[in-house]
Amino acid sequence: MMDQPQESLEKREEIVVVLDFLPNGYSYDKRPSHKKTAIVQGIGSSKFTLLELVPKKEVFLQPLAEVYVGEGKRDQIHHISGKLTYEKLTSTAKAELEYVVKDLVVKNEPFFVEFFNKAQPLTMRMHQLELLPGLGKKHMWEILEQRDETVFESFEDLRKRVKLMPDPTKAIIKRVMQELKGLEKHNIFVR
């Protein structure tokens, strides 16, 4: 059996949250209107992947709707056109993005708490925890000491046990947004 590419072994996005729906395609597309297809710009709910999707004919989607894009039968999406960069998002998609990221972080709190419980050093001088906005060496060492005693159960538990801890939800949202905008060298959360 041949080795599969690393990406196909990783978990792919199953659910995408709609950021913008363009029923007539992009305005800059100069093709005749009968050749244009509707476009959906969305963000994956597990890896924060920005995706361009083509909906099935006669499907109309609202921003914030969740659509299935996994391997099984898709009811609303015909196919995935590919990944998007932040710069290619419409102004509507950009306006919805931070709200959607916040919602996804809150809904997936156990995943992000697990990050605090398992984060590792990147180099001899840099730890993954230090990549979060507002967390420096002092907070990093306190988090490491506290998690050695017992793992964190929630963001609230983290805030109670680490003195002067910045809001972990806001720190993660800010980090995800920086990664989506391509402002970071290392990606922790965005594929």
C-alpha positions as CSV (number, residue, x, y, z in Angstrom):
1,M,0.0,0.0,0.0
2,M,1.4,3.4,-0.9
3,D,1.9,6.1,1.7
4,Q,-0.9,8.7,1.7
5,P,0.0,12.4,1.7
6,Q,0.0,13.7,5.3
7,E,-3.0,16.0,4.7
8,S,-5.2,13.1,3.7
9,L,-4.4,11.4,7.0
10,E,-5.3,14.5,9.0
11,K,-8.9,15.1,9.9
12,R,-10.5,17.1,7.2
13,E,-13.2,19.7,7.7
14,E,-16.7,18.1,8.0
15,I,-18.7,21.2,8.9
16,V,-18.2,24.7,7.4
17,V,-19.9,27.8,8.8
18,V,-21.0,30.2,6.0
19,L,-19.4,33.6,6.1
20,D,-20.9,34.9,2.9
21,F,-23.1,33.7,0.1
22,L,-22.8,35.2,-3.4
23,P,-25.7,33.9,-5.4
24,N,-24.3,35.5,-8.6
25,G,-20.6,34.7,-8.0
26,Y,-17.9,37.3,-7.6
27,S,-18.6,40.8,-8.9
28,Y,-15.2,40.9,-10.5
29,D,-15.9,37.7,-12.6
30,K,-16.2,39.0,-16.1
31,R,-17.9,35.9,-17.5
32,P,-21.5,36.2,-18.7
33,S,-24.0,35.7,-15.9
34,H,-25.3,32.4,-17.3
35,K,-21.8,30.9,-16.9
36,K,-21.2,32.1,-13.3
37,T,-21.9,29.9,-10.3
38,A,-23.0,30.8,-6.9
39,I,-20.1,31.0,-4.3
40,V,-20.0,30.3,-0.6
41,Q,-17.2,31.6,1.5
42,G,-16.9,29.7,4.8
43,I,-14.7,28.6,7.6
44,G,-14.2,25.0,8.8
45,S,-15.4,24.4,12.3
46,S,-12.5,22.2,13.4
47,K,-9.3,23.5,11.7
48,F,-10.4,27.1,10.9
49,T,-9.8,26.4,7.2
50,L,-11.1,29.3,5.0
51,L,-12.8,27.6,2.1
52,E,-14.6,28.5,-1.2
53,L,-17.5,26.3,-1.9
54,V,-20.0,25.9,-4.8
55,P,-23.5,25.2,-3.6
56,K,-25.9,23.0,-5.4
57,K,-28.3,24.6,-7.8
58,E,-31.4,26.2,-6.2
59,V,-29.7,26.3,-2.8
60,F,-29.7,29.7,-1.0
61,L,-27.6,30.0,2.2
62,Q,-27.5,32.6,4.9
63,P,-24.3,33.7,6.7
64,L,-23.7,31.7,9.9
65,A,-25.5,28.6,8.5
66,E,-23.6,25.3,9.0
67,V,-23.2,23.1,6.0
68,Y,-21.8,19.6,5.7
69,V,-18.8,19.1,3.4
70,G,-17.5,15.7,4.5
71,E,-17.1,12.6,2.5
72,G,-20.7,11.5,2.7
73,K,-23.8,12.8,0.8
74,R,-23.9,16.6,0.8
75,D,-27.3,18.2,0.8
76,Q,-26.3,21.8,0.1
77,I,-22.8,21.9,-1.3
78,H,-21.9,20.6,-4.7
79,H,-18.1,20.8,-4.3
80,I,-15.2,22.6,-2.6
81,S,-13.4,24.9,-5.0
82,G,-10.4,25.2,-2.7
83,K,-8.8,27.1,0.2
84,L,-9.0,30.9,0.5
85,T,-6.7,33.5,2.0
86,Y,-7.9,36.2,4.3
87,E,-7.4,38.8,1.6
88,K,-9.8,37.0,-0.8
89,L,-12.7,37.2,1.7
90,T,-15.5,39.6,0.8
91,S,-16.1,42.4,3.2
92,T,-19.2,40.6,4.5
93,A,-17.1,37.5,5.2
94,K,-14.5,39.5,7.0
95,A,-17.2,41.2,9.1
96,E,-18.6,37.8,10.2
97,L,-15.3,36.1,10.7
98,E,-14.4,37.2,14.3
99,Y,-17.9,36.5,15.5
100,V,-17.8,33.0,14.0
101,V,-14.3,32.3,15.4
102,K,-15.5,33.4,18.9
103,D,-18.5,31.1,18.6
104,L,-16.4,28.1,17.5
105,V,-13.9,28.7,20.3
106,V,-16.7,28.8,22.9
107,K,-18.4,25.7,21.5
108,N,-15.1,23.8,21.4
109,E,-13.8,24.8,24.9
110,P,-12.6,21.3,25.8
111,F,-10.3,21.2,22.8
112,F,-8.7,24.5,23.7
113,V,-8.4,23.6,27.4
114,E,-6.6,20.5,26.2
115,F,-4.2,22.8,24.3
116,F,-3.3,24.4,27.7
117,N,-2.9,21.0,29.2
118,K,-0.6,19.6,26.5
119,A,1.2,22.5,24.9
120,Q,4.9,21.8,24.4
121,P,8.1,23.8,23.8
122,L,8.8,24.8,20.2
123,T,12.5,25.5,20.7
124,M,14.8,25.8,23.7
125,R,13.7,29.4,24.2
126,M,10.1,29.4,23.0
127,H,7.0,27.5,24.3
128,Q,3.7,27.1,22.4
129,L,1.9,28.9,25.3
130,E,4.0,32.0,24.6
131,L,2.5,32.3,21.2
132,L,-0.9,33.3,22.7
133,P,-1.4,37.1,22.9
134,G,-0.9,38.3,26.5
135,L,1.0,35.2,27.7
136,G,4.6,35.7,28.5
137,K,7.2,33.6,30.4
138,K,5.7,34.3,33.8
139,H,2.2,33.0,32.8
140,M,3.7,30.1,30.9
141,W,5.6,28.9,34.0
142,E,2.6,29.3,36.2
143,I,0.4,27.3,33.7
144,L,3.0,24.6,33.5
145,E,3.3,24.3,37.4
146,Q,-0.5,24.3,37.8
147,R,-1.1,21.7,35.1
148,D,1.5,19.4,36.7
149,E,-0.5,19.4,39.9
150,T,-3.8,18.6,38.1
151,V,-5.0,19.2,34.5
152,F,-7.3,22.2,33.8
153,E,-11.0,21.4,33.4
154,S,-12.2,24.7,31.8
155,F,-11.3,28.2,30.9
156,E,-12.8,29.3,34.3
157,D,-10.5,26.8,36.1
158,L,-7.5,28.1,34.2
159,R,-8.4,31.7,35.2
160,K,-8.9,30.8,38.9
161,R,-5.6,28.9,39.2
162,V,-3.3,31.2,37.2
163,K,-2.9,34.6,38.8
164,L,-3.7,37.6,36.6
165,M,-4.3,35.3,33.6
166,P,-5.6,37.1,30.6
167,D,-9.0,35.8,29.3
168,P,-8.0,32.5,27.6
169,T,-11.0,32.8,25.3
170,K,-10.0,36.2,24.0
171,A,-6.3,35.1,23.7
172,I,-7.3,32.1,21.5
173,I,-9.7,34.2,19.4
174,K,-7.0,36.8,18.8
175,R,-4.4,34.2,18.0
176,V,-6.8,32.4,15.5
177,M,-7.5,35.8,13.8
178,Q,-3.8,36.5,13.5
179,E,-3.2,33.1,12.0
180,L,-6.1,33.5,9.5
181,K,-4.7,36.9,8.5
182,G,-1.3,35.3,7.8
183,L,0.5,37.4,10.5
184,E,2.1,34.5,12.3
185,K,5.1,32.4,11.6
186,H,3.8,29.3,13.5
187,N,0.2,28.2,13.2
188,I,-1.2,26.5,16.3
189,F,-4.9,26.3,15.4
190,V,-5.3,27.2,11.7
191,R,-4.6,24.6,9.1
